[in-house]
Amino acid sequence: MQSYGGAPLGSPPTGRNILLAIDTTDASVSAAQWAMHEFYRKGDTFHLVHVARILAPQLTIHHQYHATYDVPDPKPPIDERAFLERLKEDIREKITRPMDSLNMPHNLHLFLDTDNAPASAVCTTIFKVAEQVDAAILVVAAHGKGHEGGRDPWGAYLGSVADYIMNNTKRPVMVVRSYIPPLVLHMSRSAGGLTGGGAASPGSTAGGGGGGSSSKSLGGASASG
């Protein structure tokens, strides 16, 4: 993975470091909202980690003898700079702008995957950032799709990234299935942070090991503990 940014990690934080493994889907925005309204307290810092997949265009050729193979597409390659700018703006609009409006500090750690890396490689990148910032918790969205891409009516499948994180880290994990943010916010005197009346769906548990990786880095709930 090739990295494109991220904030300096040298200065000690005054509060907790909260790692959000994000993408730009509604499920991920919902997980970020849970962390903002239900977990954040004054002095904490959010670390948003996103591994963006950008693959060279390819053509798939189907041979009459049932052989299939891919060849490079003759179209112009993807403009990585333009892709990154669009992605950053999308993240800004959906996640970091609401954080700014609530004065919540945040850093974006953006990584670029050009090899179609598996979930284990994506999670290894997430785990490395978690180690660097000494994350107090990892927050990730559940993506309710079955292994074959179908819907998951029983809510048993968390998604490949969430599932791998749950089973391969010793840090606390929150997997958020869905969350509706509160309409009215108030300051909690005891926690010194924002609290409200939204609720995340029930989730599952995590456990812990490590993982291997292959991607490009671009700088930058079920509960478990």
Backbone as CSV, one residue per row, in Angstrom:
resi,resn,N_x,N_y,N_z,CA_x,CA_y,CA_z,C_x,C_y,C_z
1,MET,0.838,-1.199,0.000,0.000,0.000,0.000,0.867,1.241,0.000
2,GLN,0.368,2.226,-0.693,1.080,3.497,-0.740,0.298,4.501,0.093
3,SER,1.007,5.251,0.964,0.313,6.149,1.889,0.321,7.582,1.391
4,TYR,-0.824,8.284,1.589,-0.968,9.661,1.132,-1.357,10.565,2.279
5,GLY,-0.580,10.672,3.282,-0.924,11.660,4.290,-1.159,11.060,5.650
6,GLY,-1.713,11.844,6.524,-1.871,11.445,7.911,-1.156,12.453,8.770
7,ALA,-1.593,12.618,9.984,-1.013,13.635,10.852,0.205,13.102,11.568
8,PRO,1.124,13.996,12.005,2.284,13.563,12.768,1.840,12.824,14.018
9,LEU,2.564,11.756,14.349,2.155,10.920,15.474,3.023,11.144,16.706
10,GLY,3.918,12.147,16.669,4.870,12.313,17.758,4.308,12.910,19.030
11,SER,3.393,13.903,18.931,2.949,14.600,20.124,1.912,13.781,20.881
12,PRO,2.081,13.654,22.216,1.170,12.822,22.987,-0.224,13.457,23.051
13,PRO,-1.289,12.655,22.836,-2.632,13.191,22.888,-3.080,13.430,24.318
14,THR,-4.072,14.317,24.503,-4.596,14.571,25.840,-5.724,13.613,26.188
15,GLY,-6.335,12.999,25.178,-7.423,12.059,25.419,-7.166,10.752,24.700
16,ARG,-8.246,10.063,24.381,-8.129,8.772,23.710,-8.035,8.952,22.188
17,ASN,-7.409,7.991,21.544,-7.388,7.932,20.086,-8.422,6.907,19.635
18,ILE,-9.394,7.363,18.847,-10.481,6.505,18.373,-10.252,6.234,16.892
19,LEU,-10.078,4.970,16.534,-9.832,4.629,15.132,-11.149,4.254,14.462
20,LEU,-11.451,4.939,13.368,-12.625,4.627,12.557,-12.154,4.041,11.232
21,ALA,-12.476,2.775,10.978,-12.185,2.168,9.682,-13.357,2.513,8.775
22,ILE,-13.128,3.388,7.809,-14.245,3.946,7.052,-14.170,3.650,5.564
23,ASP,-15.331,3.793,4.914,-15.404,3.995,3.476,-16.440,5.107,3.292
24,THR,-17.056,5.222,2.147,-18.002,6.321,1.950,-19.444,5.820,1.843
25,THR,-19.700,4.586,2.294,-21.051,4.035,2.258,-21.887,4.589,3.410
26,ASP,-23.216,4.440,3.289,-24.108,4.882,4.354,-23.828,4.141,5.662
27,ALA,-23.473,2.851,5.559,-23.188,2.062,6.755,-21.989,2.632,7.505
28,SER,-20.974,3.039,6.771,-19.776,3.594,7.390,-20.059,4.961,8.011
29,VAL,-20.854,5.768,7.336,-21.247,7.062,7.901,-22.008,6.846,9.199
30,SER,-22.868,5.842,9.225,-23.631,5.515,10.432,-22.707,5.128,11.582
31,ALA,-21.662,4.343,11.288,-20.698,3.950,12.326,-19.950,5.168,12.855
32,ALA,-19.584,6.081,11.956,-18.907,7.308,12.382,-19.817,8.149,13.277
33,GLN,-21.099,8.211,12.935,-22.047,8.973,13.754,-22.187,8.363,15.142
34,TRP,-22.181,7.028,15.208,-22.232,6.379,16.528,-21.038,6.813,17.377
35,ALA,-19.848,6.769,16.776,-18.639,7.140,17.523,-18.690,8.597,17.969
36,MET,-19.203,9.475,17.118,-19.272,10.893,17.442,-20.249,11.173,18.583
37,HIS,-21.415,10.527,18.548,-22.482,10.867,19.484,-22.539,9.988,20.731
38,GLU,-21.947,8.783,20.651,-22.084,7.857,21.768,-20.764,7.523,22.472
39,PHE,-19.636,7.743,21.815,-18.365,7.325,22.423,-17.418,8.488,22.681
40,TYR,-17.437,9.482,21.829,-16.497,10.602,21.939,-16.699,11.370,23.247
41,ARG,-15.555,11.783,23.818,-15.591,12.729,24.926,-14.494,13.759,24.720
42,LYS,-14.621,14.884,25.369,-13.707,15.998,25.150,-12.261,15.559,25.343
43,GLY,-11.398,15.944,24.396,-9.987,15.575,24.455,-9.630,14.408,23.556
44,ASP,-10.627,13.659,23.080,-10.372,12.523,22.184,-10.022,13.020,20.779
45,THR,-9.378,12.137,20.011,-9.058,12.428,18.612,-9.485,11.247,17.754
46,PHE,-10.174,11.542,16.661,-10.555,10.500,15.708,-9.439,10.288,14.694
47,HIS,-9.180,9.024,14.376,-8.255,8.666,13.298,-9.055,7.865,12.281
48,LEU,-9.312,8.482,11.142,-10.102,7.855,10.086,-9.162,7.121,9.133
49,VAL,-9.359,5.820,9.004,-8.515,5.007,8.123,-9.367,4.488,6.968
50,HIS,-8.936,4.815,5.761,-9.664,4.347,4.576,-8.681,3.757,3.577
51,VAL,-8.953,2.526,3.156,-8.167,1.887,2.099,-9.011,1.931,0.828
52,ALA,-8.602,2.782,-0.117,-9.364,2.985,-1.342,-8.834,2.075,-2.441
53,ARG,-9.730,1.356,-3.057,-9.332,0.445,-4.135,-9.383,1.168,-5.467
54,ILE,-8.262,1.177,-6.177,-8.205,1.788,-7.499,-7.427,0.834,-8.412
55,LEU,-8.130,0.187,-9.309,-7.530,-0.842,-10.156,-7.468,-0.367,-11.609
56,ALA,-6.422,-0.779,-12.294,-6.280,-0.437,-13.711,-7.418,-1.085,-14.502
57,PRO,-8.005,-0.359,-15.466,-9.100,-0.934,-16.257,-8.631,-2.191,-16.999
58,GLN,-9.520,-3.206,-17.033,-9.184,-4.442,-17.732,-10.367,-4.902,-18.566
59,LEU,-10.059,-5.650,-19.613,-11.087,-6.287,-20.427,-11.053,-7.780,-20.144
60,THR,-12.214,-8.390,-19.993,-12.297,-9.833,-19.797,-12.664,-10.490,-21.120
61,ILE,-11.831,-11.423,-21.564,-12.065,-12.115,-22.833,-12.515,-13.546,-22.546
62,HIS,-13.644,-13.918,-23.109,-14.175,-15.278,-22.944,-13.905,-16.069,-24.222
63,HIS,-13.078,-17.098,-24.090,-12.718,-17.915,-25.257,-13.807,-18.949,-25.512
64,GLN,-13.942,-19.372,-26.773,-14.994,-20.326,-27.121,-14.801,-21.676,-26.429
65,TYR,-13.584,-21.974,-25.998,-13.339,-23.233,-25.306,-13.402,-23.052,-23.791
66,HIS,-14.205,-22.066,-23.345,-14.499,-21.829,-21.932,-13.305,-21.316,-21.136
67,ALA,-12.317,-20.819,-21.823,-11.201,-20.178,-21.115,-11.523,-18.689,-20.961
68,THR,-11.148,-18.131,-19.833,-11.386,-16.705,-19.575,-10.100,-16.070,-19.084
69,TYR,-9.774,-14.905,-19.616,-8.588,-14.217,-19.131,-8.776,-12.719,-19.289
70,ASP,-8.016,-11.958,-18.477,-8.115,-10.500,-18.475,-6.910,-9.897,-19.183
71,VAL,-7.146,-8.823,-19.898,-6.062,-8.089,-20.554,-6.243,-6.608,-20.225
72,PRO,-5.173,-5.819,-20.257,-5.309,-4.385,-19.973,-6.280,-3.715,-20.936
73,ASP,-7.109,-2.836,-20.402,-8.055,-2.078,-21.217,-7.285,-0.952,-21.911
74,PRO,-7.503,-0.753,-23.207,-6.778,0.309,-23.927,-7.194,1.724,-23.529
75,LYS,-8.236,1.875,-22.679,-8.659,3.206,-22.256,-7.544,3.870,-21.440
76,PRO,-7.551,5.210,-21.361,-6.526,5.897,-20.555,-6.585,5.447,-19.099
77,PRO,-5.439,5.357,-18.409,-5.424,4.937,-17.004,-6.171,5.945,-16.125
78,ILE,-6.580,5.470,-14.953,-7.299,6.335,-14.010,-6.366,7.419,-13.488
79,ASP,-6.869,8.633,-13.420,-6.106,9.762,-12.877,-6.148,9.673,-11.351
80,GLU,-5.056,9.187,-10.746,-5.041,8.970,-9.297,-5.243,10.267,-8.521
81,ARG,-4.635,11.351,-8.984,-4.751,12.622,-8.273,-6.214,13.088,-8.226
82,ALA,-6.876,13.024,-9.385,-8.281,13.435,-9.437,-9.150,12.502,-8.599
83,PHE,-8.829,11.197,-8.643,-9.566,10.217,-7.847,-9.458,10.537,-6.363
84,LEU,-8.240,10.854,-5.916,-8.017,11.157,-4.501,-8.733,12.427,-4.079
85,GLU,-8.715,13.434,-4.917,-9.393,14.683,-4.577,-10.891,14.466,-4.430
86,ARG,-11.472,13.682,-5.342,-12.910,13.381,-5.239,-13.208,12.591,-3.977
87,LEU,-12.326,11.635,-3.669,-12.516,10.804,-2.478,-12.426,11.631,-1.204
88,LYS,-11.415,12.498,-1.111,-11.259,13.341,0.074,-12.457,14.260,0.273
89,GLU,-12.981,14.797,-0.835,-14.146,15.670,-0.742,-15.363,14.889,-0.268
90,ASP,-15.498,13.648,-0.736,-16.608,12.798,-0.315,-16.535,12.515,1.187
91,ILE,-15.332,12.183,1.667,-15.140,11.925,3.097,-15.395,13.191,3.898
92,ARG,-14.924,14.316,3.375,-15.128,15.601,4.058,-16.618,15.905,4.200
93,GLU,-17.347,15.713,3.125,-18.774,16.047,3.121,-19.563,15.135,4.057
94,LYS,-19.233,13.837,4.047,-20.046,12.868,4.786,-19.617,12.676,6.238
95,ILE,-18.320,12.853,6.529,-17.837,12.486,7.866,-17.112,13.611,8.587
96,THR,-16.099,14.210,7.963,-15.282,15.148,8.740,-15.914,16.521,8.909
97,ARG,-16.769,16.943,7.966,-17.439,18.237,8.156,-18.346,18.222,9.387
98,PRO,-19.151,17.165,9.604,-19.911,17.106,10.851,-19.020,17.096,12.094
99,MET,-17.855,16.459,12.008,-16.916,16.484,13.140,-16.425,17.904,13.400
100,ASP,-16.108,18.622,12.318,-15.654,20.009,12.462,-16.725,20.872,13.120
101,SER,-17.990,20.638,12.740,-19.070,21.453,13.296,-19.237,21.228,14.793
102,LEU,-18.763,20.068,15.283,-18.850,19.754,16.712,-17.491,19.900,17.408
103,ASN,-16.512,20.484,16.697,-15.166,20.713,17.259,-14.507,19.421,17.729
104,MET,-14.630,18.374,16.931,-14.007,17.088,17.256,-12.738,16.925,16.416
105,PRO,-11.565,16.840,17.041,-10.311,16.693,16.281,-10.283,15.385,15.495
106,HIS,-9.694,15.415,14.299,-9.638,14.199,13.485,-8.439,14.245,12.556
107,ASN,-7.931,13.077,12.219,-6.863,12.906,11.235,-7.307,11.850,10.225
108,LEU,-6.993,12.086,8.966,-7.333,11.123,7.918,-6.080,10.366,7.497
109,HIS,-6.155,9.034,7.537,-5.078,8.164,7.073,-5.615,7.440,5.838
110,LEU,-5.155,7.858,4.679,-5.708,7.354,3.424,-4.695,6.456,2.727
111,PHE,-5.133,5.268,2.335,-4.264,4.293,1.679,-4.874,3.880,0.341
112,LEU,-4.008,3.657,-0.612,-4.467,3.298,-1.953,-4.092,1.855,-2.271
113,ASP,-5.101,1.054,-2.563,-4.910,-0.352,-2.917,-5.009,-0.504,-4.434
114,THR,-3.923,-0.865,-5.065,-3.921,-1.052,-6.523,-3.805,-2.526,-6.902
115,ASP,-3.852,-3.426,-5.898,-3.643,-4.852,-6.171,-4.855,-5.708,-5.843
116,ASN,-6.013,-5.062,-5.582,-7.201,-5.816,-5.188,-6.897,-6.686,-3.966
117,ALA,-6.346,-6.055,-2.941,-5.890,-6.760,-1.747,-7.055,-7.413,-1.015
118,PRO,-6.826,-8.574,-0.391,-7.882,-9.234,0.387,-8.144,-8.494,1.696
119,ALA,-9.205,-8.888,2.386,-9.575,-8.239,3.647,-8.438,-8.306,4.666
120,SER,-7.697,-9.407,4.681,-6.606,-9.545,5.647,-5.548,-8.463,5.445
121,ALA,-5.259,-8.118,4.189,-4.259,-7.087,3.897,-4.786,-5.709,4.272
122,VAL,-6.044,-5.452,3.968,-6.659,-4.184,4.348,-6.614,-4.024,5.866
123,CYS,-6.950,-5.084,6.584,-6.978,-5.026,8.049,-5.583,-4.885,8.645
124,THR,-4.578,-5.454,8.003,-3.210,-5.278,8.482,-2.830,-3.807,8.466
125,THR,-3.236,-3.092,7.423,-2.999,-1.653,7.346,-3.723,-0.929,8.480
126,ILE,-4.967,-1.308,8.728,-5.745,-0.715,9.824,-5.063,-0.984,11.164
127,PHE,-4.586,-2.211,11.362,-3.929,-2.573,12.618,-2.636,-1.775,12.826
128,LYS,-1.911,-1.507,11.740,-0.663,-0.737,11.858,-0.945,0.677,12.349
129,VAL,-2.000,1.294,11.803,-2.356,2.635,12.266,-2.814,2.578,13.720
130,ALA,-3.572,1.545,14.066,-4.035,1.385,15.452,-2.853,1.305,16.413
131,GLU,-1.803,0.598,16.010,-0.604,0.499,16.848,0.101,1.850,16.938
132,GLN,0.214,2.549,15.807,0.923,3.828,15.786,0.262,4.857,16.702
133,VAL,-1.062,4.872,16.714,-1.767,5.888,17.512,-2.220,5.341,18.859
134,ASP,-1.953,4.050,19.117,-2.392,3.386,20.346,-3.902,3.578,20.531
135,ALA,-4.660,3.099,19.553,-6.104,3.301,19.530,-6.779,2.661,20.736
136,ALA,-7.690,3.419,21.355,-8.452,2.912,22.495,-9.550,1.963,22.040
137,ILE,-10.002,2.140,20.791,-11.066,1.294,20.240,-11.014,1.373,18.720
138,LEU,-11.442,0.315,18.056,-11.601,0.300,16.606,-13.091,0.254,16.310
139,VAL,-13.570,1.204,15.537,-14.987,1.270,15.186,-15.117,0.991,13.696
140,VAL,-16.005,0.063,13.342,-16.173,-0.324,11.941,-17.640,-0.622,11.692
141,ALA,-18.084,-0.428,10.459,-19.472,-0.714,10.097,-19.634,-2.177,9.710
142,ALA,-20.798,-2.716,10.013,-21.171,-4.039,9.501,-21.822,-3.850,8.143
143,HIS,-21.408,-4.658,7.192,-22.020,-4.625,5.861,-22.806,-5.916,5.700
144,GLY,-24.123,-5.811,5.722,-24.982,-6.997,5.761,-25.150,-7.701,4.447
145,LYS,-24.092,-8.275,3.927,-24.178,-9.065,2.701,-23.678,-10.470,3.013
146,GLY,-24.256,-11.444,2.354,-23.798,-12.811,2.519,-22.498,-13.044,1.785
147,HIS,-21.907,-14.209,1.971,-20.624,-14.513,1.338,-20.730,-14.531,-0.184
148,GLU,-21.914,-14.813,-0.711,-22.074,-14.838,-2.166,-22.610,-13.511,-2.684
149,GLY,-22.623,-12.481,-1.830,-23.074,-11.178,-2.270,-24.564,-10.941,-2.050
150,GLY,-25.302,-11.963,-1.549,-26.726,-11.799,-1.292,-26.975,-11.108,0.033
151,ARG,-28.221,-10.686,0.258,-28.554,-10.054,1.526,-28.505,-11.084,2.645
152,ASP,-28.343,-10.581,3.862,-28.193,-11.436,5.037,-29.383,-11.182,5.971
153,PRO,-30.511,-11.881,5.798,-31.731,-11.554,6.539,-31.599,-11.709,8.039
154,TRP,-30.691,-12.559,8.524,-30.552,-12.790,9.960,-29.508,-11.894,10.603
155,GLY,-28.786,-11.093,9.798,-27.790,-10.193,10.361,-26.594,-10.903,10.955
156,ALA,-26.314,-12.122,10.476,-25.210,-12.891,11.053,-23.868,-12.530,10.434
157,TYR,-23.892,-11.998,9.224,-22.632,-11.717,8.526,-22.260,-10.253,8.700
158,LEU,-21.040,-10.005,9.180,-20.607,-8.643,9.480,-19.937,-7.958,8.299
159,GLY,-19.472,-8.731,7.323,-18.636,-8.190,6.264,-17.218,-8.681,6.477
160,SER,-16.460,-8.822,5.393,-15.134,-9.457,5.490,-14.159,-8.657,6.347
161,VAL,-14.177,-7.321,6.224,-13.245,-6.499,7.004,-13.629,-6.510,8.481
162,ALA,-14.909,-6.277,8.786,-15.359,-6.277,10.178,-15.106,-7.637,10.826
163,ASP,-15.388,-8.707,10.093,-15.190,-10.049,10.632,-13.715,-10.306,10.933
164,TYR,-12.837,-9.892,10.026,-11.406,-10.116,10.242,-10.901,-9.301,11.430
165,ILE,-11.353,-8.048,11.531,-10.937,-7.212,12.658,-11.371,-7.837,13.970
166,MET,-12.613,-8.293,14.034,-13.147,-8.882,15.263,-12.324,-10.066,15.736
167,ASN,-11.810,-10.825,14.794,-11.125,-12.067,15.153,-9.606,-11.974,15.184
168,ASN,-9.053,-10.771,14.912,-7.597,-10.697,14.808,-6.986,-9.491,15.515
169,THR,-7.686,-8.910,16.466,-7.083,-7.854,17.267,-7.450,-8.051,18.726
170,LYS,-6.554,-7.617,19.610,-6.826,-7.684,21.048,-7.395,-6.366,21.563
171,ARG,-7.483,-5.370,20.684,-8.039,-4.082,21.095,-9.570,-4.148,21.114
172,PRO,-10.199,-3.285,21.909,-11.667,-3.230,21.884,-12.169,-2.875,20.489
173,VAL,-13.273,-3.498,20.097,-13.856,-3.279,18.769,-15.349,-2.997,18.930
174,MET,-15.847,-2.048,18.136,-17.287,-1.810,18.052,-17.696,-1.944,16.604
175,VAL,-18.568,-2.907,16.323,-19.112,-3.078,14.979,-20.534,-2.531,14.999
176,VAL,-20.780,-1.509,14.204,-22.074,-0.827,14.210,-22.911,-1.303,13.030
177,ARG,-24.064,-1.876,13.326,-24.954,-2.337,12.258,-25.780,-1.185,11.701
178,SER,-26.352,-0.395,12.593,-27.115,0.780,12.159,-27.205,1.725,13.339
179,TYR,-27.384,2.998,13.052,-27.449,3.998,14.117,-28.203,5.222,13.618
180,ILE,-29.099,5.721,14.447,-29.809,6.960,14.138,-29.344,8.010,15.134
181,PRO,-28.655,9.056,14.672,-28.136,10.057,15.609,-29.267,10.800,16.297
182,PRO,-29.022,11.288,17.521,-30.044,12.022,18.261,-30.377,13.336,17.579
183,LEU,-31.626,13.765,17.726,-32.038,15.046,17.157,-31.532,16.209,17.990
184,VAL,-31.380,15.969,19.309,-30.929,17.021,20.211,-29.696,16.532,20.945
185,LEU,-28.639,17.354,20.968,-27.408,17.013,21.667,-27.306,17.844,22.936
186,HIS,-26.646,17.300,23.949,-26.365,18.085,25.141,-24.991,17.722,25.660
187,MET,-24.412,18.611,26.429,-23.084,18.378,26.972,-23.190,17.609,28.275
188,SER,-22.450,16.510,28.378,-22.424,15.738,29.618,-21.343,16.311,30.524
189,ARG,-21.714,16.772,31.687,-20.730,17.382,32.585,-19.741,16.348,33.095
190,SER,-20.229,15.137,33.344,-19.339,14.124,33.909,-18.273,13.698,32.913
191,ALA,-18.682,13.430,31.644,-17.725,12.971,30.630,-17.078,14.131,29.907
192,GLY,-17.690,15.330,29.992,-17.138,16.461,29.269,-17.279,16.306,27.773
193,GLY,-18.219,15.481,27.335,-18.356,15.233,25.903,-19.800,15.289,25.483
194,LEU,-20.043,15.007,24.203,-21.390,15.063,23.667,-22.091,13.741,23.901
195,THR,-23.341,13.833,24.358,-24.134,12.618,24.493,-25.486,12.857,23.864
196,GLY,-26.195,11.780,23.582,-27.497,11.937,22.964,-28.265,10.646,23.024
197,GLY,-29.394,10.596,22.329,-30.286,9.471,22.516,-30.368,8.492,21.386
198,GLY,-29.358,8.393,20.517,-29.417,7.407,19.441,-29.025,6.038,19.944
199,ALA,-29.162,5.020,19.096,-28.814,3.677,19.534,-28.298,2.849,18.388
200,ALA,-27.248,2.062,18.666,-26.722,1.145,17.658,-27.413,-0.190,17.817
201,SER,-27.540,-0.926,16.717,-28.126,-2.256,16.805,-27.208,-3.173,17.573
202,PRO,-27.758,-4.265,18.119,-26.923,-5.222,18.842,-25.856,-5.798,17.945
203,GLY,-24.722,-6.221,18.531,-23.636,-6.745,17.723,-23.033,-8.007,18.278
204,SER,-21.724,-8.262,17.982,-21.066,-9.478,18.463,-19.734,-9.189,19.114
205,THR,-18.857,-10.182,19.215,-17.624,-10.029,19.987,-16.359,-10.153,19.170
206,ALA,-15.226,-9.689,19.710,-13.964,-9.759,18.967,-12.935,-10.604,19.669
207,GLY,-11.782,-10.817,18.989,-10.697,-11.578,19.575,-9.392,-11.154,18.981
208,GLY,-8.272,-11.934,19.049,-7.095,-11.276,18.575,-5.874,-11.938,18.076
209,GLY,-5.341,-11.597,16.924,-4.081,-12.082,16.392,-3.402,-11.043,15.559
210,GLY,-2.986,-11.326,14.324,-2.296,-10.356,13.465,-2.713,-10.519,12.028
211,GLY,-1.849,-10.254,11.030,-2.221,-10.416,9.626,-1.130,-9.968,8.680
212,GLY,-1.220,-10.276,7.379,-0.248,-9.865,6.379,-0.857,-8.908,5.390
213,SER,-0.090,-8.191,4.515,-0.695,-7.119,3.718,-0.108,-6.945,2.337
214,SER,-0.888,-6.341,1.429,-0.413,-5.907,0.121,-1.349,-4.836,-0.400
215,SER,-1.003,-3.558,-0.278,-1.750,-2.444,-0.834,-0.882,-1.208,-0.869
216,LYS,-1.493,-0.081,-1.320,-0.763,1.159,-1.465,-1.306,2.165,-0.475
217,SER,-0.471,2.839,0.333,-1.005,3.724,1.353,-0.953,5.201,0.969
218,LEU,-2.035,5.948,1.282,-2.151,7.334,0.879,-2.176,8.313,2.035
219,GLY,-1.516,8.211,2.996,-1.313,9.102,4.084,-2.373,9.396,5.081
220,GLY,-1.869,9.910,5.663,-2.905,10.390,6.461,-2.979,10.403,7.915
221,ALA,-22.237,-2.492,15.102,-21.336,-2.688,16.203,-21.838,-3.733,17.095
222,SER,-20.883,-4.418,16.879,-20.899,-5.322,18.011,-19.736,-4.888,18.893
223,ALA,-19.887,-4.933,20.159,-18.820,-4.451,21.020,-17.938,-5.588,21.439
224,SER,-16.648,-5.271,21.596,-15.704,-6.299,22.014,-14.556,-5.655,22.723
225,GLY,-13.910,-6.312,23.601,-12.828,-5.684,24.296,-11.714,-6.618,24.608
